[in-house]
Amino acid sequence: MHELLVKCFLYADDQVLLASSAEELQEMVTAMSGAFVRKGMKMNVRKTKVMVFERDEAVTDCNIVIGDEQIEQVKEFVYLGSKFTRDGNCESDIERRVNAGNMVNGTLHSFMSSRKVSNKARLAVHEGVLVTTLMYGSESWVWQKKHESRINAVEMRVLKSMIGVKVSDR
């Protein structure tokens, strides 16, 4: 079996470089910056961030520069709508998705609880909007039972409100 090592992710004008050492990352950044310059472009140092993934509490400094400007080192960042943290924990990303799901639920509540809208239409909106909002980025999560319970609680609250069950009806 062959091993595939991915060192660069590209999407539109966003990119992520992965390296196993600060030296390797500096080489990659320098090469990419040079390629940009040759095409008449320039990397935006203010929008560029460095993050070291580590399991322990100690923070390793990673001094990466573009030209003579130091790139900011962060403990977390959002890439394509998903939040990544230095310890690889998905808790804060799941909480972001839950909050987004609750906002969607609040925004769509009058529509979703309307008796003028068919159950089929409400379920289609539920699947197409709420579930996709809740589950966005979940492919990168390390699932635990508590995460599943948290996501299911939001979904169940929405489904109950769709059929007219109130919290006080418990």
N, C-alpha and C positions, 0 to 999 in steps of 0.2 A: 504494500500500500504506500502511496506517495503522500508526502506531507506538503501542504500548501501554506505558505506564510504570507499573510497579507500585511503590507506596511503602509498602505495609502487607501483612504476612502474618498471618493469624489462624488459630489452631488451638486449640480448647477455651479454656483460660485463658492460653495462650501467644501472644505477639505479637512481631513484628519490624517495626520502622519503618526505612525506607531514605530517606536524604536525600543531596543532593549537597553540602551545606555544614552547618557547625555551626549556623549561624543558622536554616536551614530545619528541622534536627532539633529545635532548641530550641522552635521554633514548634509543631511536631507534638507534642512531649512535653507542652508546656503545654496545648495544646488537648485532648489525650487525658486528661491529669490533670484538667482542668476537667470533661470529660464524666463521668469516674469520680465526681468529687465530687457532681455534679448527680444521680447515681444512688445516692448514699449509699455509695460505695466509695472506696478509696484505693489508689494505686499503691504497691507494696512496693519502696522504694528499695534495700533490701539485695539483692533478687532482680533488680533492673533493672541492666543493663550497657550500656556504650557501647563500640563498636569501630569504628575507622577502618580501612577497607581501603586498603592502600598496597602498592605493589610494591617500593619501596626500603626501606633499613634505617632511615631517619629515622622517628621516631614523632611524629606530629602530635597535640598535646594538643587534646582536645575537651571543654571544660568545660560539661557539660549539667547542669541542676539541675531538681529537682522541688520547688517551693516554695523553701525555703532550703537544701535538702540536695543535695549534689553526687552525681551518679551515677558509680559506679566505671567507669573506662576499662580494658578488658582487651585482651589480644593474641589471645585465642582464647576460644571458648565453644561449648557443646554445645546445639543446638536440635533438638528432636524426634529425638534419638539420633544426629545427625550433628555432627561437630566442624568448626567453621569457624575459620580462622586469618586474621589481619590481612593476610597476603600472598596469600590465596586458594589456598594450596597444599593439596592433598588428601592428602599423605603421611601425616600423623598420623591422619586419619580412616580411611584404608585399613589402617594398622597396627592401629587399634582393631578394625576388622572382622575382620582376620586373627586377632588375639588372641581375639576372641569366637568365631570359628569353631573355633579350637583348643580353647577351653573346651567348646564344644558337642561336639566330637569326643571329648574326654576323658570327658565325662559320658555320652555314648551308646555308648562303645566296646564294652562288654560286649554290649549289644543288637545293635549293628551287626555284630559279629563272630560272633554266635551262629548256629550251624548249625540251630537250632530255628526261626529266623525266615526266612521266604522271601526270596529276592532281590527280588521285587516289593515286599514290605513295606519292606525295607531301602532300596531305591531311592526309595520314596515318602517315607520319613523323611528321606533324604538331600536330596531336592529341596525338601521342605516345611520342613525345619528348617535344615540346614547351608547350603544355597545361599542361602536367604533371609537368613540371618544374615550371610553373607559379602557379599552384594550390597546390603544395606540402605543406602540413601542414595547408591548409585553413580550415580544420574541426575545428581547435581551434581558428579561428579568429572571432571577433565580427564584422560582415560585416556592412559597411556603404556605402552609395551611392558613395562617393568619392573613396572608395577602388575598387568597381566594375568598376568605370570609368577608374581607373589607370590600372587595369588588362586588361580591354577591349581595351584600347588604344594600348597596346603592341601587343595584338593578332590581332587587326585590321591592324596595321602597317605591320605585317608579312603576313597576308592574302593578302593585297594590293600588296606587293612586289612579292608574289607568282604569281599573275596574271599580273604583269608588270606595275602596276600603280605606278608612281613615286610621291614623295612628291611635286614636282613642277607641277604636273598635277591637282592640286586642282582647 
